[in-house]
């Protein structure tokens, strides 16, 4: 974690897997993990953070106890990640309803039933199930993760009732200027984040910019705010690399792949399409054919309509989601990988960036030059880039791609190695151990 120093992670492994209440100091430590994003949820890269932490924690002497939501709360599900964790992993699902789907009448629902998010109903059974897990397994540390704000609501209540040290994993900022746009939701976000930052032993963010903002916002808690970036899972890439590669994505053409959600504001591709249209009008795409593939964009109609508006239906591909392994295989096979991040997200880094780094392909970055997204790529040896809202800059960047001038866009191997999920888990364990040490000193 940047911005904070932790002692080395506990290296006393091989204590044995716990299945019941603690009866020996030699048993593995335990962490209760409160997370909405968890298999079989599909369509969100955010699922990988909790999943991979839970996967690697036992290597460091920690058993994860996962408190998540009932499966019907998820809009989309998939079984492709079911085999990541051993069957013995303790996962408790608390009832949760989606206000937009389960509590709506004629397509409309009461706004208060969706604040701070559409799954606030998760809170009630989540607290009940969490307390049962605490009584049964006596966890050493409590961990909850945003962007579903209800997770921190549950985490706070469990911390208050149990006194267990709490790590509040924010990932990204919560209450921001103009976000959430609904004033009542914004007030709740602000209250939830203040409670978490002031109560938690650590408040964790995925980018230096977000951590800096929160240290300024909450100066009394500044020494308990740290950075723990996202990462990639090496085993998942090994599995993906073993899959048949098949033919080139687009034989005879350069394939530029965007894998993941395209947000209409935060990742608006309008100026990218303007630049593509200019290149097409100049005849540049006849001599060097280009295909821009959007995989699992979620807002597919938005992307398709922009492509039609700019006469790019023959260049832009909009394709549905695939399994995680196939998505990684596609990244490994693409000629270049596209990342988009608007300037209003300068304190955020798309989780997909770290998988892009591991894929080892040229990365075409459309982002503000002062943001954390471009900075993490610079530190990885990827240089260049263009502003997402500048068609002129994007056009010049695409010219480099068309002529093969991409060596400066390929990440350095040493930087890639530092970004593994296993390494991030070691940092997380260090934060847990530090909290336990703090508590031990406090009671002496």
Secondary structure by P-SEA (a helix, b strand, c coil): cccccccccccccccccccccccccccbbbbbcccccccccccccaaaaaaaaaaccccccbbbbbbbcccccccccccccccccccccbbbbccccccccccccccccccccccccccccaaaaaaaaaaaaaaaccccbbbbbcccaaaaaaaaaaaaacccbbbbbcccccccccccccaaaaaaaaaaaaaaaacccbbbbccaaaaaaaaaacccccccbbbbbbbbbaaaaaaaaaccccccccccbbbbbbccccccccccaaaaaaaaaaaaaacccccbbbbbbbccccaaaaaaaaaaaacccccbbbbccccaaaaaaaaaaccbbbbbbccccccccccaaaaaaaaccccccccccccaaaaaaaaacccbbbbcccaaaaaaaaaaaaacccccccccaaaaaaacaaaaaaaaaaaaaaaaaaaaaaac
